[in-house]
């Protein structure tokens, strides 16, 4: 972690800059849920597979620790950072210009299809699955938006 700066994949200059201004601009429809998984949870499930190979051999599982719409994600940022953050749906052409074709294809897939992990079932196997809020709090986002 860079001193005074949040850590993790969401600490891109774009997200950090947007949330400091009170917005979160992404292309997803406001009512489309986005499933996310923390790298720590990927490691935990890999460890489970090594510990119990008979249960996991040949098994295919989508992993996610949380599912929220973009307005809900903005609300979580608000609670954790202490700054009111609102979701703004960015136009697709702007996203492609800023992020490039490959990331735009990814975001379009999230919007049209998305992941379908059974988070309830995953929590039964690994109750410590990371929620988005816990991820933010444990990766340096807490209180970063306060204007004193």
C-alpha positions in Angstrom: 0.0 0.0 0.0 1.3 3.4 -0.9 1.2 5.7 2.2 -2.0 7.6 2.4 -3.6 5.8 -0.6 -6.1 3.0 -0.7 -4.9 -0.5 -1.8 -6.4 -3.0 -4.1 -7.8 -3.3 -7.6 -10.3 -0.5 -7.1 -7.6 2.0 -6.2 -7.1 2.9 -9.9 -6.5 6.6 -10.4 -9.9 6.8 -12.2 -11.8 5.3 -9.3 -9.9 7.2 -6.6 -10.3 10.5 -8.5 -14.0 9.9 -9.1 -14.9 9.0 -5.5 -12.9 11.9 -4.2 -15.3 14.1 -6.3 -18.4 12.3 -5.0 -19.1 10.2 -8.2 -18.7 6.7 -9.4 -19.1 6.6 -13.2 -19.3 3.2 -14.8 -21.2 1.9 -17.8 -23.5 -0.7 -16.1 -27.2 -0.2 -16.0 -28.1 1.0 -12.5 -30.2 -2.1 -11.8 -27.6 -4.6 -13.0 -25.9 -6.5 -10.2 -22.2 -6.9 -10.3 -20.6 -9.9 -8.6 -17.1 -9.3 -7.2 -14.6 -11.6 -5.5 -11.5 -10.6 -3.4 -8.2 -12.2 -4.3 -8.0 -13.5 -0.7 -11.1 -15.5 -1.3 -9.7 -17.0 -4.5 -6.8 -18.2 -2.4 -9.1 -19.6 0.3 -11.0 -21.7 -2.2 -7.8 -22.9 -3.8 -6.7 -24.0 -0.3 -10.0 -25.8 0.2 -9.5 -27.7 -3.0 -6.0 -28.8 -2.0 -7.3 -29.8 1.5 -10.3 -31.7 0.2 -9.4 -32.9 -3.3 -12.0 -35.6 -3.3 -14.7 -32.9 -2.9 -13.2 -30.6 -5.5 -11.7 -32.8 -8.2 -13.5 -31.9 -11.5 -15.8 -29.4 -9.8 -16.3 -26.1 -11.5 -17.6 -23.2 -9.3 -18.1 -19.5 -10.0 -16.7 -17.5 -7.1 -18.0 -14.2 -5.7 -18.2 -12.7 -2.3 -20.7 -10.0 -2.9 -23.3 -8.8 -5.4 -24.4 -5.2 -5.6 -25.8 -2.8 -8.2 -23.6 0.2 -9.0 -25.8 2.6 -6.9 -25.4 0.1 -4.0 -21.6 0.1 -4.6 -21.6 3.9 -4.5 -23.6 3.7 -1.3 -21.0 1.3 0.2 -18.2 3.7 -0.9 -20.1 6.5 0.9 -20.4 4.6 4.1 -16.7 3.5 4.1 -15.1 6.7 2.9 -17.3 9.2 4.8 -18.0 11.1 1.6 -21.4 11.0 -0.2 -20.8 9.2 -3.6 -23.4 8.9 -6.3 -23.5 6.5 -9.2 -23.5 8.0 -12.7 -23.9 5.8 -15.7 -21.2 6.6 -18.2 -21.9 6.4 -21.9 -20.3 3.4 -23.7 -18.4 5.5 -26.2 -16.8 7.4 -23.3 -15.8 4.1 -21.6 -14.2 2.7 -24.8 -12.3 6.0 -25.3 -11.0 5.9 -21.7 -10.5 2.2 -21.1 -10.0 0.7 -24.6 -11.8 -1.9 -26.5 -10.9 -5.0 -24.4 -12.2 -3.5 -21.1 -15.3 -2.2 -22.8 -16.0 -5.7 -24.1 -15.7 -6.9 -20.5 -18.0 -4.3 -19.1 -20.6 -5.0 -21.9 -20.5 -8.7 -20.9 -21.0 -7.8 -17.2 -24.0 -5.7 -18.3 -25.5 -8.3 -20.6 -24.7 -11.5 -18.9 -22.5 -11.2 -15.8 -21.5 -13.9 -13.3 -23.9 -16.2 -11.6 -22.1 -17.4 -8.5 -24.3 -18.8 -5.8 -23.0 -16.6 -3.0 -25.3 -18.2 -0.4 -23.9 -21.7 -1.1 -20.3 -20.4 -1.2 -20.8 -18.8 2.2 -21.8 -22.2 3.5 -18.5 -23.6 2.4 -16.4 -20.6 3.4 -18.3 -18.3 5.8 -15.5 -15.7 5.7 -16.2 -14.7 2.1 -15.3 -11.0 1.8 -18.1 -8.5 1.2 -17.4 -5.4 -0.8 -17.7 -3.3 2.3 -15.3 -5.4 4.3 -12.9 -5.4 1.3 -12.9 -1.6 1.2 -12.4 -1.3 5.0 -9.5 -3.7 5.0 -7.7 -2.2 2.0 -7.3 1.4 3.1 -10.5 3.1 1.9 -12.0 3.8 5.4 -12.3 7.5 6.1 -10.5 8.5 2.8 -13.2 10.8 1.7 -13.7 12.9 4.8 -13.5 16.6 4.3 -12.5 18.1 7.7 
